[in-house]
Every structure is written in structure tokens, then in C-alpha cells.
Amino acid sequence: MTYLESILKVLAVGLVLGAGLPAVFAVGLVAYSKGAGGAGNDGTAVAPNPALKAAGLALFTFVAAVIVIAILYITKGTIQHHFGFNPVPFLPGK
């Protein structure tokens, strides 16, 4: 693997996790807030939309899962050393 390939891989992961996850979280916030109902711009009542609330919660769950899996992947060596098991066996090792 050349240095350029390594740099491009780090750049891609940085863009996905650094900009992609906050964007997914923001879409989840918009979906959840639109699904909650409330008052419209003209003062009329807006009915709640359970599908949008569920979509927002699903996106929040996805973001939380990615964060937890990333932390487990980063600390995989320490967890294997102290507890003797691989916390993320579905991810490739070194």
C-alpha cells in the first residue's frame, strides 16, 4: 500500500465519520421534530407523524451504534488483553 492510498483511506473515513455522522444525526433531529407535531407556522395544530418519529429514532440509534462500535474497535486490543474476547469479531483485524 502506498502512502497515497493510505492518505486517501484516512480522508474517506474522516469524511464519512466526521461529516457523515453529524449529517445523519441532523436528519434524525429534523425527522423527529417534524414527527412530533405541535403548532404550525400559522398557529394551527399539526398532527404527530409516528413514521417520522420512528425514522428519527432509527437514525439516532444508528449513530449511537456506530459510535459504540468505533470505541470498541479502538479499544479492541486492551479488551482482548484484559478480558480475553474480541468485542468486534465482525470487523477485520490487523
PAMILO-228043 format. One line per field, with one value per residue (C-alpha): residue in one letter; z negated, x, y. Coordinates in steps of 0.25 Angstrom, whole numbers. Each point is the difference from the previous one (the first is absolute). Example, Ala and Ser with C-alpha at 12.3 -4.5 7.8 and 13.67 -1.06 7.14 Angstrom:
BEGIN
rest <- (A, S)
w <- (-31, 2)
u <- (49, 6)
v <- (-18, 14)
***
This chain:
BEGIN
rest <- (M, T, Y, L, E, S, I, L, K, V, L, A, V, G, L, V, L, G, A, G, L, P, A, V, F, A, V, G, L, V, A, Y, S, K, G, A, G, G, A, G, N, D, G, T, A, V, A, P, N, P, A, L, K, A, A, G, L, A, L, F, T, F, V, A, A, V, I, V, I, A, I, L, Y, I, T, K, G, T, I, Q, H, H, F, G, F, N, P, V, P, F, L, P, G, K)
w <- (0, 4, -8, 9, -2, -15, 0, 9, -9, -12, 7, 4, -14, -6, 10, -3, -15, -2, 10, 3, -14, -5, 13, -3, -14, 5, 10, -12, -8, 11, 2, -15, -1, 12, -5, -14, 5, -7, 5, 15, 5, 1, -14, 4, -7, 8, -3, -4, 10, -6, 12, 0, -15, 2, 11, -8, -12, 10, 5, -15, -2, 12, -4, -14, 5, 9, -12, -9, 10, 3, -14, -2, 13, -5, -14, 6, -4, -14, -2, 6, -9, -13, 3, 11, 10, 13, -2, 15, 7, 12, 4, 6, -8, 3)
u <- (0, 6, -1, -10, -9, 1, -3, -12, -5, 1, -6, -12, -2, 1, -10, -10, 2, 3, -11, -9, -4, -3, -8, -8, -2, -6, -9, -5, -3, -8, -8, -2, -5, -9, -6, -3, -11, -3, -3, 1, 6, -14, -4, -8, 2, 9, -3, 11, 6, 5, 7, 9, 2, 4, 10, 6, 2, 6, 10, 4, 2, 8, 9, 1, 4, 11, 6, 0, 5, 11, 4, 0, 9, 10, 1, 0, 14, -2, -13, 6, 12, -8, -13, 5, -11, -1, -11, -2, 2, -7, 11, 13, 12, 14)
v <- (0, 13, 13, 6, -12, 1, 15, -2, -10, 9, 11, -8, -6, 14, 6, -11, 0, 15, 6, -12, -4, 14, 2, -13, 5, 13, -7, -8, 12, 6, -12, -2, 15, -1, -13, 6, 9, 13, 14, 4, 13, 6, -5, -12, -13, -11, -14, -9, -9, -14, -4, 12, -1, -15, 4, 10, -10, -10, 10, 4, -15, -2, 12, -5, -14, 5, 8, -12, -10, 10, 2, -16, -1, 11, -7, -15, -3, 4, -7, -13, 2, 2, -8, -11, 3, 8, 10, 2, -13, 5, 10, -4, 0, 4)
***
